[in-house]
Amino acid sequence: MFRFELGGYYLDKNTRVQLPIKKAPSIDELTNYLNILKKYNGVLVLDNNQEHKHRPYKMVLYSDYNYLIMLETLMTNGDIEVRTFYDNSVSKEFISILGESYAKASTVTDFSLVIQVFKEFYENGNVSKDILN
């Protein structure tokens, strides 16, 4: 059983708007928050509050006209493994997302893929390595 918490913020006309934290969010609440990040730039975090070794515990969406998803896993040695999208066919350039530089190859523009990945993490506590590697 996963004990998810959902929260984040978005930017509306350069004003930061905090999304209320949802403990044990429903799939509808998750979808509603995702749709806010489709419209606005910001950050969304889905955290299962269980840092099990070798099992993902947190998914973060950074939205800034492109979408970057990071899936975090705590490793045995205390390091954190981060999985993202990665498209080898995209140029090796970097783009700015919320003021930070990220590889363009690690971002997506197809929001339906963002929803698919979050729903998979919500339902299974993990995401296929075919999608996030």
Number of C-alpha atoms within 10 A of each C-alpha: 7 14 12 20 17 22 19 20 20 23 17 12 8 8 8 12 13 13 15 11 14 15 13 13 17 13 13 9 13 20 15 12 20 20 13 16 24 21 14 17 22 24 23 23 20 23 24 22 12 14 15 13 15 13 15 24 22 23 26 20 20 21 26 20 18 18 24 23 24 18 25 21 22 19 15 10 7 9 10 15 14 16 19 19 20 16 15 9 7 12 10 12 10 13 16 13 20 13 8 8 11 14 17 21 19 23 22 19 13 11 15 10 13 17 15 13 20 24 17 13 20 22 13 12 19 21 21 11 10 7 13 17 14
